[in-house]
Amino acid sequence: MQAPIRLMLTGGGTGGHLFPAIATAEALCKRLPGSEVLFVGTKRKMDKTTLAQYGFATKSIHCKGLKGKSFLALAQAVAVLPISCIEAMVHILRFKPDLVLGVGGYVTGPVVAAAKLLGKPTIIHEQNSVPGLANRKLAAFATKICLSLPGSETFFPGRRTVLTGNPVRDEILALAASGGEKKKEKQTVLVLGGSLGAHRVNELVSEAFASEKLSDIRVIHQTGPNDAEMVKAVYEKHNIQATVKPFFTDMAAIYKEADLLVSRAGATTLAELSVLGKPAILIPYPYAADNHQQKNGSYYVQGGGALMFIEKELSGAQLSQQLSHLLSNREELQTMGKAMQECAFPAATEKIVDECLRCLKTYSA
């Protein structure tokens, strides 16, 4: 039996980066009891709060994003990079990890680079169909590159890539194994705009549910921090049974209720929906780097599990029509759900842990 290891995980900045990292850490600790995990990430309160819920130790470094910034912001980000690398080195020297795994986000860059300079084996995991700037640069010297979606291998050195899929949290996998559905009096639509919400999605869905065609539908709506009261008022005005919150923490319980989703096309959300076999109407975030959300969604649309609409081309009336059509055709919804599940990578977490352990064996041989 292999001895416990010390794993440093780095990434974050969004829930989409964080949750796959948590899934990987949990799987490793289950596989090799006694293993120690340290997360090195941003100073965002959300990151620290989420990680604390799962009992993982955390450290942070000073770091700023580079892509899409003004000249002044870019100059500031470049100026702080040496400090970021020194801080990362200090954390590595103190924790003494056997392996460093980067899961994306700008904080990954200095930590993985510092690990390489200190002679540590490194793995990066790319969640999106189009890799972010940090992972593109890190690919030149990462020991292994794990990919979530077919097609993204074209951006990386092929001999070091492996298609693993995107890790999904244990509670989501447990829900999928249990069948993932709950008997409901009304059909239920779940609306997700990402961990921070999506104002335009909130507007479109509110307009759609103001239609009489959708008056007998239940809604669960994650609005983000700014729009909860506005959205709640629309549902109350039109007598729609709705549960509205800025953010849901128990996503397994929420997914269990849903017959259909209206969602952004973040990689982690799509991975969860596919494992659960939940059909979706996707409205990609139009300002995502390299339009990666639209490209993420295309994989599931081509597989038959989702419909996708460009935000600027979609109206509330059109969304209402699509929702009404799908919710009145249960067979079509079931067919989409099965197609969605066929796009899934339910063993993604275990495959990444396998690659971590394989990497260690190769590195120490």
C-alpha positions in Angstrom: 0.0 0.0 0.0 1.3 3.4 -0.9 2.3 5.8 1.9 0.4 9.0 2.5 1.6 12.0 0.5 1.7 15.8 0.9 -0.3 17.5 -1.9 -0.3 21.3 -2.6 -3.3 22.5 -4.6 -3.4 25.9 -6.2 -6.1 27.8 -8.1 -9.3 29.5 -7.4 -10.9 32.9 -7.9 -14.2 31.2 -8.9 -16.2 28.4 -7.4 -15.7 26.6 -10.8 -12.0 26.4 -10.1 -12.3 25.6 -6.4 -14.8 22.7 -6.3 -12.8 20.4 -8.6 -9.8 21.0 -6.4 -11.9 20.1 -3.3 -13.1 16.9 -5.1 -9.5 15.9 -5.9 -8.3 16.6 -2.4 -11.1 14.5 -0.9 -10.5 11.6 -3.2 -6.7 11.6 -2.5 -7.3 11.6 1.3 -9.8 8.8 0.9 -7.4 6.8 -1.3 -4.3 7.4 0.9 -5.5 8.1 4.5 -3.1 10.3 6.4 -2.2 12.4 3.3 -2.0 16.1 3.9 -3.3 18.8 1.6 -2.6 22.5 1.6 -4.5 25.0 -0.7 -2.6 28.0 -1.9 -5.0 30.5 -3.5 -6.3 34.0 -3.6 -7.3 36.2 -0.6 -11.0 36.0 -1.7 -13.3 35.6 1.3 -15.4 33.1 -0.7 -12.4 30.8 -1.3 -11.4 30.7 2.3 -14.9 30.2 3.6 -15.6 27.4 1.2 -12.4 25.6 2.0 -13.0 26.0 5.7 -16.3 24.1 5.3 -14.3 21.1 4.0 -11.6 21.4 6.7 -8.7 22.1 4.5 -5.7 24.2 5.4 -5.2 27.3 3.3 -2.5 29.9 2.5 -2.7 32.8 0.1 -0.3 34.9 -2.0 -0.4 38.4 -3.4 -1.3 38.0 -7.1 -3.3 39.8 -9.8 -4.7 38.6 -13.1 -2.9 39.6 -16.3 -5.4 39.0 -19.1 -7.8 41.7 -20.4 -6.4 44.4 -18.1 -5.7 48.0 -18.7 -2.1 49.1 -19.2 -1.9 50.3 -15.6 -3.5 47.2 -14.1 -1.3 45.0 -16.2 1.8 46.9 -15.0 0.7 46.5 -11.4 0.1 42.7 -12.0 3.6 42.2 -13.5 5.2 44.2 -10.8 3.8 42.0 -8.1 4.8 38.7 -9.8 8.3 38.5 -8.2 6.6 38.9 -4.8 4.0 36.2 -5.7 6.8 33.7 -6.7 8.8 34.4 -3.5 5.6 33.9 -1.3 4.9 30.7 -3.2 8.4 29.4 -2.6 8.1 30.1 1.1 4.9 28.1 1.3 6.5 25.2 -0.7 9.6 25.1 1.5 7.5 25.1 4.6 4.9 22.6 3.6 7.4 20.4 1.6 4.8 18.9 -0.8 5.5 15.8 -2.8 3.5 17.2 -5.7 1.9 20.5 -6.7 -1.4 20.4 -8.6 -2.7 23.6 -10.3 -6.4 23.7 -11.2 -6.5 27.1 -13.1 -6.9 30.7 -12.3 -4.1 33.3 -12.3 -2.8 32.3 -8.8 -1.8 29.0 -10.4 1.0 30.6 -12.4 3.5 31.7 -9.7 2.8 28.7 -7.5 3.4 26.0 -10.2 6.4 28.0 -11.5 7.9 28.2 -8.0 7.3 24.4 -7.6 9.2 23.7 -10.8 12.1 26.0 -9.8 12.3 24.0 -6.5 12.4 20.7 -8.3 8.8 19.5 -7.4 6.7 17.5 -9.9 3.8 19.5 -11.2 0.4 18.7 -12.7 -2.0 21.2 -14.2 -5.7 20.5 -14.8 -7.6 22.5 -17.5 -11.3 22.7 -16.9 -12.4 24.6 -20.0 -12.4 23.8 -23.7 -10.0 26.7 -24.3 -7.2 26.9 -21.7 -6.6 30.0 -19.6 -3.5 32.1 -19.9 -1.8 30.6 -16.8 -2.2 27.0 -18.0 -1.0 27.8 -21.5 2.2 29.2 -20.1 2.6 26.5 -17.5 2.2 23.7 -20.0 5.8 24.2 -21.2 7.2 22.7 -18.1 4.3 20.8 -16.3 5.0 17.2 -15.8 1.4 16.2 -16.8 -1.6 18.1 -18.2 -5.1 16.8 -17.4 -7.9 17.8 -19.7 -11.7 18.0 -19.1 -13.1 18.1 -22.6 -12.1 16.5 -26.0 -10.5 19.0 -28.3 -8.5 21.0 -25.8 -5.4 18.8 -26.3 -4.6 20.9 -29.5 -3.5 23.7 -27.2 -0.9 21.6 -25.4 2.1 19.3 -26.0 0.3 16.1 -26.9 2.6 13.6 -25.3 1.9 15.0 -21.8 -1.9 15.4 -22.0 -4.5 13.0 -20.7 -8.3 13.3 -20.9 -9.6 12.9 -17.4 -12.8 15.0 -17.3 -13.6 17.6 -14.7 -13.8 16.4 -11.0 -17.2 16.5 -9.4 -17.8 16.7 -5.6 -18.7 13.5 -3.7 -22.2 14.7 -2.8 -23.0 15.2 -6.5 -21.6 11.7 -7.4 -23.7 10.2 -4.5 -26.8 11.9 -5.9 -26.1 10.6 -9.4 -25.7 7.1 -7.9 -29.0 7.3 -6.1 -30.9 8.2 -9.2 -30.9 11.9 -8.7 -34.6 12.7 -8.8 -37.3 13.5 -6.3 -41.0 13.3 -6.8 -42.5 16.7 -7.2 -46.0 18.2 -7.5 -44.8 20.7 -10.1 -42.1 20.6 -12.7 -39.1 22.5 -11.4 -36.7 24.8 -13.3 -33.3 25.6 -11.6 -31.6 28.8 -12.7 -27.9 29.2 -12.2 -25.8 32.2 -13.2 -22.6 31.0 -11.6 -21.3 31.7 -8.1 -21.6 35.4 -8.5 -24.9 35.4 -10.4 -25.6 36.8 -13.8 -27.7 40.0 -14.1 -28.8 39.5 -17.7 -29.8 35.8 -17.1 -31.8 37.0 -14.1 -33.6 39.5 -16.3 -34.3 37.0 -19.1 -35.7 34.4 -16.8 -37.8 36.9 -14.9 -39.3 38.1 -18.2 -39.9 34.5 -19.3 -41.8 33.6 -16.1 -44.0 36.6 -16.4 -45.7 34.7 -19.2 -49.0 32.9 -18.5 -47.6 29.8 -20.3 -45.2 29.2 -17.4 -47.5 30.0 -14.5 -47.7 26.4 -13.3 -44.0 25.8 -12.9 -41.8 25.9 -9.8 -38.6 27.8 -9.9 -35.4 27.6 -7.8 -33.2 30.6 -8.7 -29.7 31.4 -7.6 -29.4 35.1 -8.4 -26.0 36.2 -7.1 -25.7 39.0 -4.4 -27.4 41.9 -6.3 -30.6 40.7 -7.9 -32.4 38.6 -5.3 -35.0 41.1 -4.3 -35.7 42.2 -7.8 -36.2 38.6 -9.0 -38.3 37.6 -6.0 -40.6 40.6 -6.6 -41.3 39.4 -10.2 -42.2 35.9 -9.1 -44.5 37.2 -6.3 -46.2 39.5 -8.7 -47.0 36.7 -11.1 -47.8 34.1 -8.4 -44.9 31.8 -9.3 -43.9 29.3 -6.7 -40.2 30.2 -6.3 -37.2 29.7 -4.0 -34.8 32.6 -4.5 -31.4 33.0 -2.9 -28.2 34.8 -3.8 -26.2 31.6 -3.4 -27.0 27.9 -2.6 -24.5 25.9 -0.6 -26.1 22.5 -0.7 -26.2 22.0 -4.5 -26.9 18.3 -4.3 -30.3 19.0 -2.6 -31.1 21.7 -5.2 -30.1 19.6 -8.2 -32.3 16.8 -6.9 -35.4 19.1 -7.4 -34.6 20.1 -10.9 -36.2 18.8 -14.1 -34.5 21.4 -16.3 -31.9 24.1 -15.9 -31.3 27.5 -17.3 -27.6 28.1 -16.7 -24.3 29.8 -17.7 -21.9 27.3 -19.3 -19.1 27.2 -16.7 -17.1 24.0 -16.9 -17.8 22.7 -13.3 -21.6 23.3 -13.6 -21.6 21.4 -16.9 -19.6 18.6 -15.4 -22.1 18.3 -12.6 -25.2 18.4 -14.9 -23.8 15.8 -17.1 -23.0 13.4 -14.3 -26.6 13.9 -13.0 -28.1 13.7 -16.5 -29.9 17.0 -16.2 -31.0 18.7 -19.4 -30.2 22.4 -19.8 -30.8 25.6 -21.6 -27.3 27.3 -21.7 -26.7 31.0 -22.0 -22.9 31.4 -22.0 -21.3 34.3 -20.4 -20.4 36.6 -23.4 -17.3 38.1 -21.8 -15.6 34.8 -20.8 -11.9 34.7 -21.8 -11.6 33.3 -25.4 -15.3 32.8 -25.4 -14.6 29.5 -23.6 -18.1 29.2 -22.1 -19.7 29.0 -25.5 -17.1 26.4 -26.6 -17.7 24.5 -23.3 -21.4 24.3 -24.0 -20.9 23.2 -27.6 -19.7 19.8 -26.5 -22.9 19.1 -24.6 -25.1 20.6 -27.3 -23.5 18.4 -30.0 -24.0 15.5 -27.6 -27.8 16.3 -27.5 -28.0 17.1 -23.8 -28.4 20.9 -24.0 -29.7 23.8 -26.0 -27.6 26.9 -26.2 -28.5 30.6 -27.0 -26.3 33.6 -27.4 -27.3 36.2 -24.7 -27.6 39.2 -26.9 -29.8 37.3 -29.4 -32.2 35.9 -26.8 -35.3 37.6 -25.5 -37.5 36.7 -22.5 -40.3 35.7 -24.9 -38.1 33.4 -26.8 -36.8 31.8 -23.5 -40.4 31.4 -22.3 -41.2 29.6 -25.6 -38.3 27.2 -25.2 -39.1 26.5 -21.6 -42.8 25.9 -22.3 -41.9 23.5 -25.2 -39.4 21.4 -23.2 -41.5 21.2 -20.0 -44.5 20.1 -22.0 -42.5 17.3 -23.7 -41.3 14.9 -21.0 -40.0 12.4 -23.5 -37.8 15.0 -25.1 -36.5 16.1 -21.7 -35.7 12.5 -20.8 -33.9 12.0 -24.1 -31.8 15.1 -23.4 -31.1 13.9 -19.9 -29.8 10.6 -21.1 -27.7 12.4 -23.8 -26.3 14.7 -21.2 -25.2 11.8 -19.0 -23.4 10.2 -22.0 -21.2 13.3 -22.1 -20.1 12.8 -18.5 -16.8 11.8 -17.0 -17.9 10.4 -13.7 -14.5 8.9 -12.9 -12.6 12.2 -13.5 -11.5 12.6 -9.9 -10.1 9.1 -9.6 -8.3 9.5 -12.9 -6.6 12.7 -11.7 -5.5 11.1 -8.5 -4.2 8.2 -10.6 -2.1 10.7 -12.6 -0.8 12.3 -9.5 0.4 9.0 -8.1 1.8 7.9 -11.4 3.6 11.2 -11.7 5.2 10.7 -8.3 6.4 7.2 -9.2 7.9 8.4 -12.5 9.5 11.4 -10.8 11.1 9.4 -8.1 12.2 6.5 -10.3 
